[in-house]
Amino acid sequence: MGNSVLEVGEPVHIITRRLFDGDVRRHFTGRVTAAANDLVRAEGWVFVFNRGTNEFIRRSERRTRVFALTDAGNIVNVLPSGVEPANLRYEFSETGLLITDGIDFAVDINEFGPAT
């Protein structure tokens, strides 16, 4: 395929920005399976925010999604190569919301929390 800033096999965490206050909060974790110019195909899992329990719930079925890297609605985080997207989960910490594998990878994704 064509040139892309992402490579096949790279693990990614993608946040889809909400346009309105009531929009569903969706996040995606997976691996890039194809990349061409500004399009990326990734296979992985969708996390949806549950307002009742105040937590992100991972959907059990694996999904294949296509993302446009030029879409301002997507925040794409490239994860370290050793991170396994199937093991990622959300946890709260004193600094905010983390996405972690529970082993040695954790990233604070709370954009409005205190910097560490």
ABEGO torsion letter per residue (X at the ends): XBBBABBBGBBBBBBBBBABAABBBBBBBBBBABBBEABBBBBEBBBBBBAAAGBBBBBABBBBBBBBAABAABBBBBBBAABBAAABBBBBBAAEBBBBAGBABBBBABAABBBX
